[in-house]
């Protein structure tokens, strides 16, 4: 049986990410914007399928996801605790 992906959560700097196009975000990522910047989480059930189909050629590690997010134009990408990430979404 193959290993299933995890949910990873990240924050990116809004001002530094000028070359990032929100409309081109793939379906295996979820994006919110708040006063802290971009808040991104992975959607593992979509990412796993994309990886099998060869559409997402990265390993399922935080480091690989950071590099991938930076390749999309996001800057200042840092991992954050998903518990805090989703707790903050309850207030929107």
Secondary structure as UniProt FT lines:
FT   STRAND          9..13
FT   TURN            14..16
FT   TURN            18..19
FT   HELIX           22..24
FT   TURN            27..28
FT   STRAND          29..34
FT   TURN            35..36
FT   STRAND          37..42
FT   HELIX           44..52
FT   TURN            53..54
FT   HELIX           62..71
FT   TURN            72..73
FT   STRAND          75..79
FT   HELIX           82..89
FT   TURN            90..91
//
